Amino acid sequence: MYLLSFLQKVEVYSVTVDCTVTSRFAHTVMTSKALNKANSSQEIFFEVELPKTAFITNFSMEIDGQVYVGEVKEKEKAKKQYDKAVSSGQTAGLVKASGRNMEKFAVSVNIAASSYVVFTLTYEELLQRKLGKYEILARVKPKQVVQEFKIVANIFEPQGLTFVETESTFLSNDLLPLVEKTVTDKKAHISFSPTMEQQRGCPECEGSIIDGDFIIKYDVKREKVLGDVQIVNGYFVHFFAPPDLPRVPVNVVFVIDRSGSMGGLKMMQTRQALSAILSDLHQEDHFALIIFDHRIEKWKKYLTKATEKNITDAQSFVRSISKDGSTDIHSALQEAVTMLKESHKNNAVPERSTDMIILLTDGNPRVRSIPVIQKNIQAAIAGNMSLFCLGFGNDVDYSFLDVMARENLGVARRIFEGSDAVLQVQGFYEEISKPLLLNVGLRYSDNAVMTQNDFRHLFAGSEIVVAGKLPDDSIDNLLVEVFAQGVRHELHFYFFFKFKQFKNQMYFELTNPDLLFFVTCRHSQKDFSLDVISGKSIGCWFVGNNGTGLIDGAASDYIVPGLFENSWE
């Protein structure tokens, strides 16, 4: 996320980012105060880049002491109202979305002469575990030295913290000591607050060196095979990431677009990235290469074991790929599905393994319509393999790739043009290259209302999160069952969590007395410590969101009001 203010005679007084994380759920408040020092009204711009899985819960502007809370209106009506206010010299704000996934939030406000404005944006996000860590990212670009610049983060994880790290793209050796970090067993406090002099690159410089990303990474303790369950006020959330599981072999078909639109830098980056990925294959894996334009060419007829010689030969083949022709994604993906099916039919791949197709393209099909491609590929895959799509370049038809991947148990990732494009591809493959469990199903007490609870894969370093509402608030236990397929055998675990009220905390005890689960209450719960008959209502919290956010409409459980009140008393 970042802030922009670059007009003349606009002075930014303060930029603050305040983030509170409780059980992987991040609540971030960004505030910026600016003054129009000009003799006439002018626009001040405020722009924030949000994580794709975050959703905005509040936006307000305080202008000369008057607070205006954001309101959603039909696009054209809002624009007309804004233009009318600006033309008459009045203060007005307009909220604009950028990108299909609302990756950016922008507002421009017309400020009268000698007036000030305070922008406040609040957004929330269920942090996703990737490669063994959670990441909190703040993108800040104030463009000038400000009197008050502050980034503060408080983290509370009931399971306990294993590590907390900070890094930044703009932290010099002089600024590193300004990052204050205090970590205890379950809590962490991080702050960064440079003075105006410390924000300058040199004593005579007017611009700020604060320009880029401030990142916090951490992970939690995982001593229990079946994860951590937290229950509050009739709701539950289950974090599932069992430690120390062996890797499941992968059968992967790489489908590479070599059409004319993939020429130049895209093709060079594709060759480099694919060559690097091939080096990362495990010996027990099997792979194949398909290149396509309006024709299809296969490196080998069948999937091949990832031996050192086969990988070297495949890399030589990849280096020879050159652009040509139009884009027939449909036929290429159909051929990939056929190759995987034939490999199983001929017992050429391990019985306990998982099938993947990785499509590398700029996502602009020229043969067959997009709806036909999506329908036919979904029918061919039929839930038996996963399709991952990597879209190259700014002109990629990302919505097409995103829908097709989601329909086929995979995900899409946009690969941005730049010097790090190869690293982007490698990073994506690293996330999905180590499946630990297949066909994971999580079941709970009868009739519990849940978010998604069936998953194709559990990858190393990731985490499955399921939330739901218990059928009866008065029950005193929760049945949890986990079904999955591992590399050696089918897995089936089940157990009961027993729980009871204890002051302003709730704990859950398994039949094994060595396992205890704690959760801090934050919404509507009874405290019987003083009034043993009726009890006293106290604040408590619960997160009921599956991490996909409100942006794509996939989430069905949202935030309980008052989630973070008095969290750090």
HELIX and SHEET records of a PDB file:
HELIX    1   1 LYS A   75  SER A   87  1                                  13    
HELIX    2   2 LEU A  176  LEU A  178  5                                   3    
HELIX    3   3 MET A  196  GLN A  199  1                                   4    
HELIX    4   4 GLY A  260  MET A  262  5                                   3    
HELIX    5   5 LEU A  265  SER A  279  1                                  15    
HELIX    6   6 GLU A  308  ARG A  319  1                                  12    
HELIX    7   7 ILE A  329  LYS A  345  1                                  17    
HELIX    8   8 ILE A  370  ILE A  381  1                                  12    
HELIX    9   9 TYR A  398  GLU A  407  1                                  10    
HELIX   10  10 ALA A  421  ILE A  432  1                                  12    
SHEET    1   A 8 GLN A  66  VAL A  69  0                                        
SHEET    2   A 8 PHE A  55  ILE A  63 -1                                        
SHEET    3   A 8 TYR A 116  LEU A 126 -1                                        
SHEET    4   A 8 PHE A  25  ASN A  36 -1                                        
SHEET    5   A 8 VAL A  10  THR A  22 -1                                        
SHEET    6   A 8 GLU A 148  PHE A 156  1                                        
SHEET    7   A 8 LYS A 187  PHE A 192 -1                                        
SHEET    8   A 8 VAL A 179  VAL A 183 -1                                        
SHEET    1   B 3 GLN A  42  GLU A  49  0                                        
SHEET    2   B 3 LYS A 104  ILE A 111 -1                                        
SHEET    3   B 3 GLY A  93  SER A  98 -1                                        
SHEET    1   C 3 TYR A 134  VAL A 140  0                                        
SHEET    2   C 3 GLY A 212  VAL A 220 -1                                        
SHEET    3   C 3 LEU A 161  SER A 168 -1                                        
SHEET    1   D 4 ASP A 228  VAL A 232  0                                        
SHEET    2   D 4 TYR A 235  PHE A 240 -1                                        
SHEET    3   D 4 ILE A 464  LYS A 469 -1                                        
SHEET    4   D 4 VAL A 449  MET A 450 -1                                        
SHEET    1   E 6 ILE A 296  LYS A 298  0                                        
SHEET    2   E 6 HIS A 286  PHE A 292 -1                                        
SHEET    3   E 6 VAL A 250  ASP A 257  1                                        
SHEET    4   E 6 THR A 354  THR A 361  1                                        
SHEET    5   E 6 SER A 386  PHE A 392  1                                        
SHEET    6   E 6 ALA A 412  ILE A 415  1                                        
SHEET    1   F 3 ILE A 296  LYS A 298  0                                        
SHEET    2   F 3 HIS A 286  PHE A 292 -1                                        
SHEET    3   F 3 THR A 304  LYS A 305 -1                                        
SHEET    1   G 6 ASP A 454  PHE A 459  0                                        
SHEET    2   G 6 PRO A 435  TYR A 444 -1                                        
SHEET    3   G 6 ASN A 477  GLN A 485 -1                                        
SHEET    4   G 6 GLU A 490  PHE A 502 -1                                        
SHEET    5   G 6 GLN A 505  GLU A 509 -1                                        
SHEET    6   G 6 LEU A 516  THR A 520 -1                                        
SHEET    1   H 2 GLN A 525  ASP A 527  0                                        
SHEET    2   H 2 LYS A 536  ILE A 538 -1                                        
END                                                                             
